[in-house]
Amino acid sequence: MTLSSVVAAWDQLPPGLGFLPVANAVILVGLLPVMAYRVWRWRQHRSPATAMTAVAAGGLWLWVLLSWCWEFLPPVIQAMEICGGPGVIMVSVLQVFVVSLRRKIQSRQMWLVAAAGSSVLAVMAAAMMVGNATSLDLLSYRFDVAGHPNNAGLIVALVAANLYIAAVLVQVVWLGLRSADNTPTGWGVGLLAVGSASCLVSVAHDGIAMRSTAAGDPGFVWFKAVPAVVAVLCIVAGFTAPPLVLYLQARRKQRQLNPIRQHLIDALPNLDAPLAPGISHTDVVHEWCSQIQDGLTLTAQQRYTPLSGAVPPTMLNERADAVAGWLAGIPEPNLNCQWLTTPEAVTGQAWMLAIAAAYQRYVSEVGLSGSPSAVRR
């Protein structure tokens, strides 16, 4: 295979698809760092979600790469590609990913999804062999199988693939409608559901109903172009937005926790326990909150703080202000160890963040130096 032969293959594109070489090149370059990062994240923090994102990014990148040398692939691989084989694999990955976002997925469920996808691919391969589809000049079918319904093997493979794809997309849409909420994961699932619903338009129209539309034909914009654009944007956003939002939220929390954590570490150096390499920023926040909670407990022991006494304030902000002021050295005669515990109906992380926010206000207003002497007072 030479560069000239690859370029010559792209010259045979149907009218209206001349943008594909540029689009493929942009996707290859843009997806390469994404794929590398997702593989690295999976190696550092192995879970079904990280594994599926790594497989999805790697599979999509390989799919686009193979389009540059499509004419040099074995005929059976060419036939599988034009009939939707890669789509079967990608929606299987999407199915496992969406399910794993909302509950812990078991190995048995992953094997069931893999078995279902493999069965569809086997049916497609068998139909192509029986219909002798691999002996055809598949280049003329590449971008419009439904427009050339003269080979039963290709048609059976195309319909089987699209029926499976449609079934999985319907499940993703259903799960998305049930699980979407105002959280990063909920937004991700919702975006994946919208993208899947857009995919269903083209899958049902072209792949199942066999009503092919090429560039310039009536309905091409609404049955292919617009659904494709919406699907790509929503699915890419669904995969990338949740981890990005979680990263930004974790970094904001780290900036909020850092002053009080550093204040405690200066007085209690043993709090600064090393973290595992490759740990996510979300897990760093969790570890920092644990360190701050331990630091408050040790500080209370150093100051001989009473175990019980006055009832702590019911308002979260008032209670956090009292604890932060006590930590900064401001006398609080009623404070006891019960004030340091996490209030009811509040998570431990939210409680530590409330104290950290109050401590930041004391630092900015009173101008504390952050020296250990303030903690020991």
C-alpha positions, 0 to 999 in steps of 0.5 A, a space after each residue: 500500500 502506497 500513499 498514492 494508492 490511498 489518495 486515489 481511493 479517496 478520489 472515487 468518493 460519491 458526489 457530496 462526500 468530498 469532505 470525508 478525507 479532511 474529516 477523517 484526518 481531523 478525527 484521527 489527529 483529534 482522537 489520538 490524544 483522547 485515546 491515549 489518555 483514556 487508555 492511561 486512565 484505565 491502566 491507573 484506575 480500572 473499572 468498567 466505565 474506564 475500560 469502556 471509554 478506552 475501548 470506545 476511543 480506541 475502536 473509533 480511532 481504528 475504524 477511522 484509520 481503516 477507512 484510509 486503507 479500505 480497498 486493501 482490507 479482506 473482502 469479508 472485512 469490507 463487507 462487514 464494514 459497509 453493513 454496519 459491523 463497526 456500529 454493532 461493536 460501538 453500540 455494544 460498548 455504549 450499552 455497557 458504558 451507560 449501564 455501568 454509569 448508574 450501577 455496578 455492572 457484573 461480569 456476567 452482564 458484560 459477557 451477555 452483551 459481548 455474546 449478543 454482539 458476537 451473535 449478530 456479527 456471526 449472523 452477518 458473516 454467515 449471510 454474506 457467505 451464503 449470498 456470496 457477497 464477498 465476490 462482489 465489487 464492494 466499492 460501489 456498495 460502500 457508501 450506499 448498500 441500501 441503494 443497491 438491493 441486488 444481493 440478499 447476503 448484504 441486505 440480510 446482514 445490513 438489516 440484522 445489524 441495524 435491528 440490533 443497533 436500533 434495539 440497543 439505542 432504544 435501551 440507551 434512550 430508555 435508560 437515559 430518560 430514567 437516569 438523567 438528572 442535574 449531576 455530571 453523570 446524569 447530564 452525560 447519560 442524558 446527552 448519550 440518550 439524545 445522541 442515540 435518539 438521533 442515531 435511530 432516525 438514520 438507522 430506522 430510515 436507511 438501515 431498516 426501512 431501506 429508504 436510501 438517501 444520498 447527498 442531494 436527494 430529498 430528505 438527505 439533510 433531515 434523515 442523514 446529515 442533521 441526525 448525524 451531526 446531532 448524534 456525534 455532538 451529543 455522544 462525544 459530549 456525553 462521553 467527555 462532559 462528565 469526567 471534565 465536569 468532575 475534574 473541574 469540580 474536584 479542582 475547585 474543591 481542592 483549592 477550597 480545602 487546601 488552606 485549612 489542610 495546609 494549616 493542619 499539616 503544618 501543625 501535624 505533619 503526620 497528616 500528610 500521608 502519600 497518595 497512590 500514584 495516578 489517583 483521580 482528583 475526585 479521590 484526592 478530594 476524598 482523601 483530603 477531607 479524611 485528612 482534615 477530619 483527622 486533623 480536627 480530631 487530633 487538634 481537639 485532643 491536643 487542646 483537651 476539648 470536652 467530649 460533650 457539652 452545649 448542643 451544637 448550632 442547628 444551622 450548618 454555616 453557623 456551626 462551620 463558622 464556629 469550628 473554623 474560628 476555633 481552629 484559627 484560635 478564636 475562643 469558643 467556650 461552648 465548643 466540644 467534640 460533638 461540634 466537630 462531627 458531621 451534622 445529620 443530613 450532610 455528607 462528610 465531604 460537604 461538612 469539610 467543605 463548609 468548614 474550609 469555606 469558613 476558614 478561608 473567610 477567617 484567613 482573608 478577614 483576620 489575616 492569619 499567617 497560617 503558622 502552627 502556633 495558631 492551631 496550638 493556641 
